[in-house]
Amino acid sequence: MKKRKKCLVCRALKLIVKIFGLATGTLFVVYFLNLDQKLLAWAYARVNEIFDRKPVDIKF
């Protein structure tokens, strides 16, 4: 049997579906495990460490 080449539109559509599926799966995992808030909490702690060491100009 000969192998038929798939049409260009079919291959492009399959690629788009795979990309959207992968993006949806990744976003679901990030949402389900609350990874975005965990990353922001870590970054917020690092920024506070940096700015807490700086001298203060204005004293209230």
N, CA, C and O atoms as CSV, one atom per row, in Angstrom:
chain,resi,resn,atom,element,x,y,z
A,1,MET,N,N,0.825,-1.193,0.000
A,1,MET,CA,C,0.000,0.000,0.000
A,1,MET,C,C,0.865,1.252,0.000
A,1,MET,O,O,1.913,1.315,0.643
A,2,LYS,N,N,0.405,2.209,-0.718
A,2,LYS,CA,C,1.103,3.489,-0.746
A,2,LYS,C,C,0.694,4.322,0.452
A,2,LYS,O,O,-0.455,4.302,0.894
A,3,LYS,N,N,1.654,5.041,0.954
A,3,LYS,CA,C,1.340,6.003,2.013
A,3,LYS,C,C,0.905,7.293,1.357
A,3,LYS,O,O,1.622,7.856,0.530
A,4,ARG,N,N,-0.265,7.753,1.728
A,4,ARG,CA,C,-0.760,9.012,1.178
A,4,ARG,C,C,-0.280,10.158,2.044
A,4,ARG,O,O,-0.302,10.075,3.272
A,5,LYS,N,N,0.142,11.199,1.413
A,5,LYS,CA,C,0.503,12.407,2.147
A,5,LYS,C,C,-0.777,13.107,2.569
A,5,LYS,O,O,-1.727,13.214,1.793
A,6,LYS,N,N,-0.791,13.578,3.795
A,6,LYS,CA,C,-1.949,14.326,4.271
A,6,LYS,C,C,-1.922,15.727,3.677
A,6,LYS,O,O,-0.857,16.266,3.374
A,7,CYS,N,N,-3.065,16.289,3.521
A,7,CYS,CA,C,-3.122,17.632,2.957
A,7,CYS,C,C,-2.535,18.639,3.943
A,7,CYS,O,O,-2.482,18.390,5.147
A,8,LEU,N,N,-2.113,19.738,3.431
A,8,LEU,CA,C,-1.468,20.772,4.241
A,8,LEU,C,C,-2.421,21.328,5.289
A,8,LEU,O,O,-2.005,21.602,6.415
A,9,VAL,N,N,-3.684,21.496,4.940
A,9,VAL,CA,C,-4.673,22.035,5.876
A,9,VAL,C,C,-4.885,21.070,7.045
A,9,VAL,O,O,-5.014,21.489,8.195
A,10,CYS,N,N,-4.920,19.759,6.729
A,10,CYS,CA,C,-5.119,18.762,7.796
A,10,CYS,C,C,-3.942,18.766,8.770
A,10,CYS,O,O,-4.136,18.704,9.984
A,11,ARG,N,N,-2.734,18.839,8.239
A,11,ARG,CA,C,-1.559,18.864,9.111
A,11,ARG,C,C,-1.535,20.130,9.960
A,11,ARG,O,O,-1.216,20.076,11.148
A,12,ALA,N,N,-1.868,21.262,9.359
A,12,ALA,CA,C,-1.879,22.527,10.099
A,12,ALA,C,C,-2.948,22.496,11.187
A,12,ALA,O,O,-2.715,22.952,12.307
A,13,LEU,N,N,-4.121,21.956,10.856
A,13,LEU,CA,C,-5.200,21.873,11.833
A,13,LEU,C,C,-4.825,20.953,12.991
A,13,LEU,O,O,-5.120,21.253,14.148
A,14,LYS,N,N,-4.176,19.839,12.680
A,14,LYS,CA,C,-3.736,18.909,13.724
A,14,LYS,C,C,-2.706,19.575,14.647
A,14,LYS,O,O,-2.746,19.394,15.864
A,15,LEU,N,N,-1.795,20.339,14.062
A,15,LEU,CA,C,-0.790,21.051,14.855
A,15,LEU,C,C,-1.445,22.089,15.766
A,15,LEU,O,O,-1.068,22.218,16.930
A,16,ILE,N,N,-2.410,22.817,15.248
A,16,ILE,CA,C,-3.104,23.832,16.045
A,16,ILE,C,C,-3.855,23.191,17.203
A,16,ILE,O,O,-3.839,23.712,18.318
A,17,VAL,N,N,-4.511,22.068,16.949
A,17,VAL,CA,C,-5.238,21.363,18.009
A,17,VAL,C,C,-4.271,20.864,19.080
A,17,VAL,O,O,-4.571,20.954,20.271
A,18,LYS,N,N,-3.119,20.341,18.672
A,18,LYS,CA,C,-2.115,19.886,19.643
A,18,LYS,C,C,-1.605,21.049,20.501
A,18,LYS,O,O,-1.463,20.911,21.716
A,19,ILE,N,N,-1.332,22.185,19.869
A,19,ILE,CA,C,-0.819,23.353,20.603
A,19,ILE,C,C,-1.854,23.853,21.601
A,19,ILE,O,O,-1.524,24.130,22.754
A,20,PHE,N,N,-3.124,23.971,21.155
A,20,PHE,CA,C,-4.178,24.422,22.067
A,20,PHE,C,C,-4.407,23.427,23.195
A,20,PHE,O,O,-4.654,23.828,24.332
A,21,GLY,N,N,-4.329,22.144,22.896
A,21,GLY,CA,C,-4.491,21.125,23.931
A,21,GLY,C,C,-3.380,21.190,24.964
A,21,GLY,O,O,-3.634,21.094,26.164
A,22,LEU,N,N,-2.151,21.354,24.500
A,22,LEU,CA,C,-1.013,21.462,25.406
A,22,LEU,C,C,-1.112,22.724,26.269
A,22,LEU,O,O,-0.842,22.681,27.469
A,23,ALA,N,N,-1.495,23.835,25.661
A,23,ALA,CA,C,-1.635,25.095,26.407
A,23,ALA,C,C,-2.751,24.978,27.446
A,23,ALA,O,O,-2.593,25.427,28.581
A,24,THR,N,N,-3.871,24.380,27.062
A,24,THR,CA,C,-4.983,24.212,27.993
A,24,THR,C,C,-4.586,23.310,29.156
A,24,THR,O,O,-4.901,23.606,30.309
A,25,GLY,N,N,-3.901,22.219,28.860
A,25,GLY,CA,C,-3.445,21.312,29.913
A,25,GLY,C,C,-2.475,21.985,30.867
A,25,GLY,O,O,-2.571,21.813,32.082
A,26,THR,N,N,-1.543,22.749,30.319
A,26,THR,CA,C,-0.573,23.455,31.154
A,26,THR,C,C,-1.258,24.483,32.046
A,26,THR,O,O,-0.965,24.574,33.238
A,27,LEU,N,N,-2.165,25.251,31.468
A,27,LEU,CA,C,-2.874,26.258,32.263
A,27,LEU,C,C,-3.744,25.617,33.348
A,27,LEU,O,O,-3.881,26.172,34.439
A,28,PHE,N,N,-4.330,24.456,33.058
A,28,PHE,CA,C,-5.130,23.762,34.063
A,28,PHE,C,C,-4.266,23.316,35.232
A,28,PHE,O,O,-4.668,23.457,36.387
A,29,VAL,N,N,-3.086,22.780,34.947
A,29,VAL,CA,C,-2.187,22.344,36.019
A,29,VAL,C,C,-1.754,23.537,36.864
A,29,VAL,O,O,-1.723,23.446,38.091
A,30,VAL,N,N,-1.418,24.657,36.220
A,30,VAL,CA,C,-1.021,25.863,36.954
A,30,VAL,C,C,-2.166,26.331,37.845
A,30,VAL,O,O,-1.944,26.693,39.000
A,31,TYR,N,N,-3.390,26.325,37.315
A,31,TYR,CA,C,-4.562,26.759,38.082
A,31,TYR,C,C,-4.867,25.783,39.218
A,31,TYR,O,O,-5.128,26.204,40.345
A,32,PHE,N,N,-4.835,24.491,38.927
A,32,PHE,CA,C,-5.216,23.481,39.913
A,32,PHE,C,C,-4.244,23.459,41.093
A,32,PHE,O,O,-4.670,23.303,42.237
A,33,LEU,N,N,-2.961,23.611,40.834
A,33,LEU,CA,C,-1.956,23.571,41.892
A,33,LEU,C,C,-1.627,24.956,42.451
A,33,LEU,O,O,-0.771,25.082,43.326
A,34,ASN,N,N,-2.302,25.998,41.950
A,34,ASN,CA,C,-2.121,27.367,42.431
A,34,ASN,C,C,-0.660,27.826,42.299
A,34,ASN,O,O,-0.137,28.511,43.178
A,35,LEU,N,N,-0.017,27.446,41.204
A,35,LEU,CA,C,1.399,27.738,41.029
A,35,LEU,C,C,1.672,29.215,40.790
A,35,LEU,O,O,2.745,29.708,41.140
A,36,ASP,N,N,0.718,29.928,40.199
A,36,ASP,CA,C,0.951,31.349,39.949
A,36,ASP,C,C,1.045,32.121,41.257
A,36,ASP,O,O,1.914,32.983,41.393
A,37,GLN,N,N,0.190,31.841,42.209
A,37,GLN,CA,C,0.237,32.537,43.496
A,37,GLN,C,C,1.470,32.141,44.298
A,37,GLN,O,O,2.033,32.963,45.020
A,38,LYS,N,N,1.891,30.885,44.176
A,38,LYS,CA,C,3.101,30.447,44.873
A,38,LYS,C,C,4.326,31.162,44.320
A,38,LYS,O,O,5.215,31.551,45.077
A,39,LEU,N,N,4.374,31.337,43.002
A,39,LEU,CA,C,5.486,32.055,42.392
A,39,LEU,C,C,5.484,33.519,42.804
A,39,LEU,O,O,6.539,34.076,43.106
A,40,LEU,N,N,4.308,34.152,42.819
A,40,LEU,CA,C,4.232,35.549,43.230
A,40,LEU,C,C,4.589,35.724,44.699
A,40,LEU,O,O,5.224,36.716,45.056
A,41,ALA,N,N,4.202,34.794,45.554
A,41,ALA,CA,C,4.557,34.882,46.972
A,41,ALA,C,C,6.071,34.785,47.147
A,41,ALA,O,O,6.653,35.510,47.954
A,42,TRP,N,N,6.700,33.897,46.397
A,42,TRP,CA,C,8.157,33.756,46.467
A,42,TRP,C,C,8.833,35.045,45.987
A,42,TRP,O,O,9.767,35.529,46.626
A,43,ALA,N,N,8.363,35.602,44.862
A,43,ALA,CA,C,8.961,36.821,44.325
A,43,ALA,C,C,8.739,37.996,45.279
A,43,ALA,O,O,9.637,38.817,45.468
A,44,TYR,N,N,7.551,38.083,45.881
A,44,TYR,CA,C,7.241,39.157,46.821
A,44,TYR,C,C,8.180,39.100,48.027
A,44,TYR,O,O,8.637,40.137,48.507
A,45,ALA,N,N,8.465,37.902,48.515
A,45,ALA,CA,C,9.380,37.755,49.654
A,45,ALA,C,C,10.785,38.209,49.271
A,45,ALA,O,O,11.452,38.876,50.062
A,46,ARG,N,N,11.247,37.858,48.067
A,46,ARG,CA,C,12.590,38.268,47.638
A,46,ARG,C,C,12.666,39.791,47.486
A,46,ARG,O,O,13.658,40.400,47.884
A,47,VAL,N,N,11.635,40.406,46.918
A,47,VAL,CA,C,11.632,41.859,46.742
A,47,VAL,C,C,11.627,42.555,48.101
A,47,VAL,O,O,12.329,43.550,48.285
A,48,ASN,N,N,10.856,42.052,49.044
A,48,ASN,CA,C,10.834,42.650,50.378
A,48,ASN,C,C,12.178,42.527,51.064
A,48,ASN,O,O,12.582,43.440,51.784
A,49,GLU,N,N,12.887,41.420,50.861
A,49,GLU,CA,C,14.230,41.281,51.440
A,49,GLU,C,C,15.154,42.359,50.890
A,49,GLU,O,O,15.953,42.927,51.634
A,50,ILE,N,N,15.055,42.640,49.619
A,50,ILE,CA,C,15.921,43.641,48.989
A,50,ILE,C,C,15.603,45.038,49.520
A,50,ILE,O,O,16.510,45.784,49.890
A,51,PHE,N,N,14.317,45.393,49.558
A,51,PHE,CA,C,13.951,46.755,49.934
A,51,PHE,C,C,13.984,46.975,51.445
A,51,PHE,O,O,14.079,48.122,51.882
A,52,ASP,N,N,13.911,45.937,52.246
A,52,ASP,CA,C,14.014,46.118,53.696
A,52,ASP,C,C,15.435,46.458,54.116
A,52,ASP,O,O,15.630,47.028,55.190
A,53,ARG,N,N,16.428,46.128,53.311
A,53,ARG,CA,C,17.826,46.423,53.633
A,53,ARG,C,C,18.222,47.841,53.247
A,53,ARG,O,O,19.248,48.334,53.715
A,54,LYS,N,N,17.441,48.508,52.411
A,54,LYS,CA,C,17.801,49.859,51.966
A,54,LYS,C,C,17.544,50.873,53.070
A,54,LYS,O,O,16.581,50.737,53.824
A,55,PRO,N,N,18.392,51.883,53.171
A,55,PRO,CA,C,18.148,52.926,54.164
A,55,PRO,C,C,16.910,53.767,53.791
A,55,PRO,O,O,16.599,53.954,52.615
A,56,VAL,N,N,16.240,54.250,54.793
A,56,VAL,CA,C,15.018,55.032,54.590
A,56,VAL,C,C,15.353,56.524,54.625
A,56,VAL,O,O,16.049,56.987,55.529
A,57,ASP,N,N,14.850,57.280,53.628
A,57,ASP,CA,C,15.106,58.726,53.575
A,57,ASP,C,C,14.130,59.469,54.493
A,57,ASP,O,O,14.525,60.353,55.253
A,58,ILE,N,N,12.860,59.097,54.409
A,58,ILE,CA,C,11.825,59.837,55.108
A,58,ILE,C,C,11.398,59.046,56.348
A,58,ILE,O,O,11.082,57.859,56.273
A,59,LYS,N,N,11.398,59.724,57.460
A,59,LYS,CA,C,10.931,59.105,58.714
A,59,LYS,C,C,9.648,59.800,59.124
A,59,LYS,O,O,9.595,61.028,59.195
A,60,PHE,N,N,8.631,59.028,59.390
A,60,PHE,CA,C,7.350,59.611,59.794
A,60,PHE,C,C,7.251,59.730,61.274
A,60,PHE,O,O,6.237,60.201,61.789
